[in-house]
Amino acid sequence: MNVIAIDTAGPVIGVGLATTDATFSRTERIQRGADARLLPWVHEVLDEADVSIKEVAGIAVASGPGSFTGLRVGMAVGMGLSQARDIPVWGAPSWVHRAHAVNAQSTLVLMDARKGRVYAAHVCDGALVKAPVDLEPELVLAWSFPKGTVVTGEGARVYESLIRDQGLQIFEAPSGPSVDVLAQLGVHAFREGANERVYTLRPQYLRDADAKKPTKK
């Protein structure tokens, strides 16, 4: 089974492909222009794997939490491919593949939420202990963690000193979107029957957009 993965939840975006034999990926830290990277990367990983788009069985897309604009771009590309090619799509919370990539008993995923805050989720033995929240990092790091907890996500890079002061470990590549892992998880999800309708997919923001509609006076 071949599955494409797209993650634009953080400043490091990526496209991945899982095949029966291997995984392929493209990632880059960008500030703008994610939409211009994604489709070319899709074609690149397909070419590298010698796989046709007709042989793709599913598309896995990171659905948040994460960057407001980034999530919309990544999900739009994934849903567009799904509709144009009639390929099943699956929306995966951004913390899932990041925690899975760490492969630790206890993992704290910290996505940088800007404005001195993080999107945080705590996972133990593959189960979600603390659901994603939008909080100051000091409050998150005051949670009780088992010994050996590993922290990952862009927030681990931004708040490295605070994390180390708490005696927690930081994953070797905290900012990576782990799109190869997302693609592999997508393979499992589609084998289990995942097939969401495009119009039911919704990004998980945890925070209102900064831009507001003007109020009528």
Secondary structure as the mmCIF struct_conf table of DSSP 4:
data_model
#
loop_
_struct_conf.conf_type_id
_struct_conf.id
_struct_conf.beg_label_comp_id
_struct_conf.beg_label_asym_id
_struct_conf.beg_label_seq_id
_struct_conf.end_label_comp_id
_struct_conf.end_label_asym_id
_struct_conf.end_label_seq_id
STRN STRN1 ASN A 2 ASP A 7
BEND BEND1 ALA A 9 PRO A 11
STRN STRN2 VAL A 12 ALA A 18
BEND BEND2 THR A 20 ASP A 21
STRN STRN3 THR A 23 ARG A 29
BEND BEND3 GLN A 31 ARG A 32
HELX_RH_AL_P HELX_RH_AL_P1 ALA A 34 ALA A 49
TURN_TY1_P TURN_TY1_P1 ASP A 50 ASP A 50
HELX_RH_3T_P HELX_RH_3T_P1 ILE A 53 GLU A 55
STRN STRN4 VAL A 56 ALA A 62
BEND BEND4 PRO A 65 GLY A 66
HELX_RH_AL_P HELX_RH_AL_P2 PHE A 68 ARG A 85
TURN_TY1_P TURN_TY1_P2 ASP A 86 ASP A 86
STRN STRN5 VAL A 89 ALA A 92
HELX_RH_AL_P HELX_RH_AL_P3 SER A 94 VAL A 102
BEND BEND5 GLN A 105 GLN A 105
STRN STRN6 SER A 106 ASP A 112
BEND BEND6 ARG A 114 ARG A 114
TURN_TY1_P TURN_TY1_P3 LYS A 115 GLY A 116
STRN STRN7 VAL A 118 CYS A 124
TURN_TY1_P TURN_TY1_P4 ASP A 125 GLY A 126
STRN STRN8 ALA A 127 LEU A 135
HELX_RH_AL_P HELX_RH_AL_P4 PRO A 137 VAL A 140
TURN_TY1_P TURN_TY1_P5 LEU A 141 ALA A 142
BEND BEND7 TRP A 143 TRP A 143
TURN_TY1_P TURN_TY1_P6 LYS A 147 GLY A 148
STRN STRN9 VAL A 150 THR A 152
BEND BEND8 GLY A 153 GLY A 153
HELX_RH_AL_P HELX_RH_AL_P5 GLU A 154 VAL A 158
TURN_TY1_P TURN_TY1_P7 TYR A 159 TYR A 159
HELX_RH_AL_P HELX_RH_AL_P6 GLU A 160 ASP A 165
TURN_TY1_P TURN_TY1_P8 GLN A 166 GLY A 167
STRN STRN10 GLN A 169 ILE A 170
BEND BEND9 GLU A 172 ALA A 173
TURN_TY1_P TURN_TY1_P9 PRO A 174 SER A 175
HELX_RH_AL_P HELX_RH_AL_P7 VAL A 179 ARG A 191
TURN_TY1_P TURN_TY1_P10 GLU A 192 GLY A 193
STRN STRN11 GLU A 196 GLU A 196
HELX_RH_3T_P HELX_RH_3T_P2 VAL A 198 THR A 200
BEND BEND10 LEU A 206 ARG A 207
BEND BEND11 ASP A 210 ALA A 211
HELX_LH_PP_P HELX_LH_PP_P1 LYS A 213 LYS A 216
#
